[in-house]
Amino acid sequence: MIRFKTLFPFKLERKFLIVCFTILYIPSILLAFPTYQEVKSNFTPSDISFYDRQGELIQRLRMKKEYRSEEWVEYKEFPKFLIDSVIHAEDKRFFEHNGVDGNAMVASMWSSLRGFSLRGGSTITMQLVAILDPELQPKPKYRKSFFQKIKQINRATELESVWTKEEIFTAYLNLIYFRGELRGIASATKGLFRKSVSSLTPNESYLLAALIRSPQSSIQKISKRVCLLKLEKDSESSDCEVISQFVRESLFRNLDYSQHPSFVPLFAKSILDLGDYHSNLPMKVNTSLSLSYQKKVEEILSRNIKTLENRNVKDGAVIVLENKTGNVLVYVSNIGKESSVSQLDLIRTKRQVGSTLKPFVYALNFQQKKLTPNSILSDSPIGIPVYQGIYRPLNYDKSYKGNVTVRESLASSLNIPAIRALSFLDVNEFVSILTDLGIQGLQYPEYYGPSLALGAADINLLELTNAYRVFANGGMYSKVQWKQAEGKPLQTVIFSPQVSYMISDILSDREARSYGFGWDNFLSTSYFTAVKTGTSQDMRDNWCIGYSEHYTVGVWVGNPTGSPMLDVSGITGAAPVWRETMDLLHESLGSQLKPLDVDSQISDEVPNPNTIEKTKSFRILTPVSGSIFALDPDIPNGRQKILFTISSYDVSYSYHLNDLFLARAGEPYLWEPKKGEYRLEIKDKNNKVVSLSFFEVR
């Protein structure tokens, strides 16, 4: 075989190149190359990375569909045998030449003059400039032209004068394609070996180096190249069958590129949809989510849904918002892998919200001074003419309570009084208030009619939970924050502080709530919480929304298909999830309803918050419900007494113990205890129970 070195000795080689440059190089103004730092800064990974508030990576979401790439990898992170393998395979004199390898170029050009295809001879620097300069890319279905090759040589020497060898090599490995859609050394390492670049082994380095020349070659050809490279580098025999098996396993593994981690994919998609990023998408997003709380609430939801499977409950969702900032702390969009719609975000799915709109009906009435908490509404049969005929609403238990206070009506979620309360309002104004609360997609008021008070509108859990946060913040509305909020969010006034206080006071009133739900339920916490449940028509949707001093928690339970549940209300479906989540958040955190500052009232026409207590008349003060008393054997019989006291005394009311009349409630009552379980009631002149307390004597 004739050797090129014989035909072209070194001096002739240089003359040949000079002649080529003189004839073929047309002087032109060459655009300056970007700096290494500019190239690195403009490098865009294919995935956006999302971090929780503690800085832990919680989700990666692919945005670039044309390729797959990871973060930029610096030279110091490359193992030495990776560098040696690539240099040996692609450019043996890389650290010696100034961008062009004369020997390789002469051989390549001579082949071209003899009619062979122009290939080979390109150094790593020349390959890099072809990536950085689009003009050096060959046209589709054509190889690089001779003129492009000459320009490429010129650009390579130019780049070598401003970049270091390490920068050139680093950019090269980060920008080239290795196999299929794998762009850059980091994605190739992750896709083929499921590891980081710094963890590469020699065999893995040989495979990566072998892929550079022809990434899409057959597995057989690549295996031969890897085996040859290993023999050349190790200078010892190697079992090519073993290497071939290794190559096959690695290349097939690329078909299942892991999207890791993937803890909250639907939360990440919500950030992109709702996070005000528009077209300026960052590649790293520091979210407000807490992965620790997220995992615990996921377990709470999944466990509770399993207990309801026999009642045709298949799925649910939970969201937790911080009151002051609007930060999303927890975002459980479904029960996860066991969900039949694991790719569907049930937090953003619109559904009928049942009784959860009632607080806003009463709040607008309070704001317009049409009702107060102690106003009387009639809970009696009503027929309302509508377009389809006569609308006759019923309470959940199909019963009627007669005249009730607004406090009792809202706390016990009575339907008919809520319908009457809505009738006092301009429905257009009520729909406008809901819109101001961030609820989108509402129909015109006539579409809903009076049933709007009972939650006929379709709203999603995200919007509804953030609307309740307004009451927790004294009537101030702000948007949900997906990133850690910096400073105070932009707020708008929806309700006055007095109105918000009154709603919070009612929704936290255990006694008023017992009228409809009894005393022992999941809504009663040992710390301050204001909470409302809701169930849509035919028990298709189950809601529980409530807030403490610090957090607002929203829970939806039901079926993604919309099929009815079997005898599941808000108090038995969503409420247990809400209660467990609230208890988790307040394990070491107190909560109280802060008293309203009377001096901060907007006007004298707003009811003084002290008058709110009037609606709590005849509340049992002692014994506190749940109390346990023990008889002292050292004290003679007749000398031990339990004191019954109430908040206001009136002879028209009476004490009853286990349904037996004791005395008129004109003063405190001393009762001689006996062992047993007791139910103390205060009844009015119509024999209606207005306060209740359970206790035990042992």
Secondary structure, DSSP 8 states (H G I E B T S, - for coil): ---HHHHS-HHHHHHHHHHHHHHH-----------HHHHHHH---SEEEEE-TTS-EEEEEE--SS-B------GGGS-HHHHHHHHHHH-TTTTTSSS--HHHHHHHHHHHHTT----S---HHHHHHHHH-GGGS--TTS---HHHHHHHHHHHHHHHHHS-HHHHHHHHHHHSEEETTEESHHHHHHHHHSS-GGG--HHHHHHHHHHHH-TTS-HHHHHHHHHHHHHHHH-S---HHHHHHHHHHHHHHGGG-----BS-HHHHHHHHHHSS-TT---SEEEBS--HHHHHHHHHHHHHHHHHTGGGT--EEEEEEEETTT-BEEEEE-SSGGGSTTTTS-TTS--EE-GGGGHHHHHHHHHHTTS--TT-EEEES---EEETTEEE----TTS---EEEEHHHHHHTT-HHHHHHHHHTS-HHHHHHHHHHTT--S---HHHHGGGGGGT-SEE-HHHHHHHHHHHHTTTEE---BSB---S----EE-S-HHHHHHHHHHHT-HHHHHHHH-SSSTT--SS--EEEEEE-GGG-EEEEEEE-SSEEEEEEEE-TT----SS--TTTTTHHHHHHHHHHHTTT---------GGG-S-TTS--GGGGGGGGTT-EEES-TTEEE---TTS-TTS--EEEEESS--TTSEEEETTEEEEETTS-EEE---SEEEEEEEE-TTS-EEEEEEEEE-
